[in-house]
Amino acid sequence: MSPTDDADIHTQLPTWQRRIQQTAAGLATPQTGSPQAALAPLLQQLVSVYNLSSGLMGEIRRSADSPLATTDAGRTYLVQLASALEHTNRTAAHLSTAVTGLTDAHRLTPRPGIATPAETRLNVTLGHAAALRSLKRALAAVTGRLTDTPPGQGAAPAPAVVEQPRRAVESSTRPVRRRP
């Protein structure tokens, strides 16, 4: 690996750590009260997670097309970014669930003074908590040290990622999504 590739990795990882931490810090718990008051901040959080996801995707594309992808440290870096992207996408899915819960609460409680159903409030709270956990997992993915991987083992995590969809297709059970 050239010194510039090594320097690129070691300057980019702290940048991604900082961006994920800032996004996680912006994931404030949804406001209590009316669903209308909580919807705008939650949508802003969803946009910030989308921006983070877009940035990670751009970095993966840039790095995958560079000579960096041919080195063990570079492949490990790409695996870290891919893992962070996966968790960031899960964060967006959980936030989308929370937004859906808020819109359902708005639809179900059209008049002021009517209490939001407890199940809807719980869906919003659990969706937001799951989003925060997923974002913390994304941070953990880019916080791992590149030197922890022995030489020649940098590409080892990739087959597990490739095999996962194949196992899902081969299994006879299908996931079931419950709707409130």
Summary of the structure (lengths in Angstrom):
residues: 180
radius of gyration: 19.6
end to end distance: 52.4
largest distance: 64.9
contacts: 512
relative contact order: 0.15
helix: 76%
strand: 0%
